[in-house]
């Protein structure tokens, strides 16, 4: 994750009134979404602790003193953390909190204190927002599905399948689904999609897809999962039903179940443990925020940047 350039950009943009010659150090607080062990962020496989660590690494060579708070996924705690940051007289609060009401209160208190904020992923009123371009991430998925079908199954009937927490009322899911469908329809305008809603429980993708496969015998399926864990369970259903020859999955996320480990620079393991996988990033000032992972386990290998070929 390119946190160093992110922080350096804040300083270059003139955080505070100090001149460069004064060599002033700035106090920046990061109020992280949730650092609870085992909790991953936005279905992307990275934990809150790793997000914090990336800021620690980025700040090492910059004239900043970082303060860290854990919102623990709780709006009331986020407000309390913002109040602590105000009491610490920080120059900037980087807020990562999903509770809209709490964010509104945080914005009000910061305005009274005269402290600027930056919002990560979820908006804070009056603050610049840095987060995923979910529609662009969806387009990556849609393009991969369409290109795969045209090259691997030309002139064959195919059906699309969406798997994920499709009933989630937030804009992220709807934006990704819109990106998927509008881009795949560029190459496959008549493609229809079936929707399998996991209700936020990725493990359900296995049973949902297994049941669906029983009704679609011999049908070529283009499957888009909205997170990598759902893709893993979808793969299980496909293999158990011996449908490897007529299914392909394109997933969104950066989960280690797909990619394996990552270096200190958050570079993906070039030898992932379970699949032939390559990531393609959508536009994102913070690189983990919008990633689509294109992969296929069986007769074909999907490559990034519009390149596909049959596996030997």
N, C-alpha and C positions, 0 to 999 in steps of 0.2 A: 504494500500500500504506500502510496506516495505522500505520506504525511509531511515529510520535510519540505517539499515544494509547496504544500498546502499552507503550512505555518509561515514559511518564508514569504509567501504571497500576502498573507495578512500584514506582515511587518512592512513590506514594500508599499502596500496601499496606505500606509500612514496611520497605523493604529496609535491613537493618542497624539498629542501636540508636540512631542519631543522631536528635536532635529537629529539627523543621523550623527552629527559631530558630537553630540552629548553622550553617545553610546549608552543610552538608557536601556535598562532591562525591563521587560514587560511581564506582568503577571497574568497568565491565562488559565482559566479553569475549564476543565472538561467534566461535564456531568453526563456520565455514560448511561446508556439505556438499562443494561442489566449485566452484572458481572457474576451472577450466580453460576457456580460450576455446573456444566452440562447444558447450559442454555446457549443456543446459537442465535445469531442475529439475522433477521429477515430471511430465514431459510437458506443462508449462504454458507453455512458451515464454520464460520469464524465465531469465536466466543467474545464476550465483552472484555475479558481479560486480555485477549490478543489485540483487540482494538486499542485498549489503553496502552499496551506495550508498544504498539506502533507509534503512538504519540510520544512516548518516552524516548524511543530511538530517534524520532524526528527532531526532538527539542534539544538533543545533546550539543549541537554545534550552533545553536541559535541563541540570541540574547533574550531568552524567555525563561521564566520560572513557572513551572506547571503545577497546578493544584488539581487533584482528582477526586471526584465524587461518584458514588454508585447509586443511581436512582432505583435500582433493584426492581424495575418494572412497575413502580408504584408512584402514582401522581402526587400524593401528599408528600412522599419523601423527596420527590423532585423539587417541589416548592421549598421544602426545608433546606435542601442542598443549595438552591439558588440564593436563599437568604444567607446561608453560611458564606457563599461566594461574595455576596455584597458586603458582609461584615469584614471579609478578608481584603476588601478594597481591590478587587481584581480589575484589570484593564479590559478584559473581555471574558464573556462566558460562552463556551461552546456547548449548546444544549442538545441532548439526544434523549427525547422523551416522547412517548406515543400518546399521552393523555392530553387531548386538545384543551380541556378546561384548565388543567394544571399549567399548560403552556401559556394560556391567556393570562393567568395570574402571575406567572413568572415574568412575562413581558411587562405587565403593569408595574411590578416591583422594580425591575431593572430600569424602567423609564424614570421612576421617581429617583432612583439612585444615580441616574446619568451614566449607566454602564451599558455598552453595546453588547449585542449577542449575535451569534451565528447558530442556525438551526441545522441539525443533521437529520436527514430523512423525513422527519415530521415537522411541519411548520410551527414557528413561533411568531406571533403577530409583530410586524415591524422589523423582523430580522431576515437577512439574506438566507436562503435555503439551499443547502448542498445535499443532494441526494440522488437516487437512481432515476434515470430516464427509463421508466418501466415500459413505455410504449416502444422505445427503441430496442430494448431487450426482447420484447415480444416479436419485433420485426426480424431480429436475428433468427429466432426460432422458426418463424414462418417461412423465411427464405430458405433455411436449411431443409425444412420438410418439403417444400415445393421443388427445390433443386434435386433433392434425393429421389423423389418420385419420378421426375421427368427423366432422369438419367438411368435409374435402376429398374423402374417399372413403367417404361414408356407405353402409351396406348392401352394401359390396363386401368380398370376401375379401382379407385382407392377411396378410403373413408378416413376422415380425421377423428381423433379422440383427444379430448382435453381432460386432464386428470389433476386435481388439486382442490384447494379450499375455495371452490368457485362461488360459494354463497357469502364469502367475506364481504362486508359492506364497504370496506376501504377502497380507495381509488387504485391502489397498486395492482390488485388482482384484475380489475376491469380494464386497466390500461394495458397490462400484459396480454390479456386475452384479445383485446382489440388489435394490438400490434401483431399478434400471431395470425389472426384471421385475415386481416386486411393485406398482409404481405403474402401469405400463402395463396390467396385468391388472385394475386397478380399472375402467377404461373398456372394455377389450377382454379379457374373462376367458378367451376361447378362443384367444387369440393364441399361436402357436408360434414359437420362435426357432431359427434356425440359427446355429451358431457357426463363425467363421472366425478361426483362431488365427494371428497374425502371428509368433509366437515372438520378440516384442520387436523385430522389424524392420518398421517401419511401411510401408516400400516394398512389402512383400509384399501389402499390402491390394489393390493394383491387380490383380495376377494372380489372387489368391484370389477376389475379387469378380467379375472378368471370367468366370472359369470357372463360378462359381455362377450368374451371370446367364444363361448358356447353358442351364442346366437349369430355369430359372424364367421362361420366355418368357410375357409377358403378365401376370405376377404383380405386384401392388402390394407394394412392399417398404418397410418401416420400418427404417432402418439406424441403429444406434447404434455410434459409434466411441469408443474409450476415450481417444483423444488426437487432436489436431487434424491432425497430420501424416498419420495413417492416413486421416483424412477427406479430405484433399487427394488422396491416391492412390485412394481409393474413388470420388471424383468423376471422376477420369480414366477409370476403368473404366466408369462409367455413361455418360459422354459418348461414349466410343469405341464403346459398344454401342448408342448412341442410345436410352437408357432414361430420358431426362430426365422423361418424362411420368408415370412410375409408380414413381419412387424419391424418397425424402426422407432426408436425413442429419441426425442430431443428434449433435454432437460434444462432448467434454469437454476443456477446456484453454484456453489463452490464447496460442496460438502466433501469431506475427506473419504467418505464411503466411495466416492467416485475418483477423486484425484490423489488420494494418499496424502502425504505430508506436504509441508511448505517450508521454504527457507526463511531466514530472518527477514529477507526482503519481500516475503509473501509471494515468492515465485513458485508456481505449481510444480509439484514433483513430476519430472519428465517420464517416470515409470509408474503410472497409477496402478493400483493393485488389482482392479477388476475389469477394466475396459480399455478400449482404444479411445482415449478422450482428449479433446483439445478445447480450450476455452476461447471464446470470442467476446471481447468486451464491447458493450454499448458505450455511448458517450457518458463518462462519469468522472467528475473532478476527483472523486475518491474511488479508487479503482475497484474496490470490492462491491460497490453498490449496485452494479447492473451488469451481471454476467450471464451469458447463455452458454451452456455446455452442450456441444453436439457430439453424440456418440451412438454407436451401434455395436452390438455384441456378436453378430452372426455373419451373414454372408457378405456384408459390406462394411467398409470403414469410412466414416465421415471425416473429412478434413475441413479446416477453416477456410475462410476467404473464398467461398464459392467454388471450392475444388472438391470433387467427389470421384471415387474410383471403386471398382470392384476389387475385393480382396482376393488374393491368389489362393 
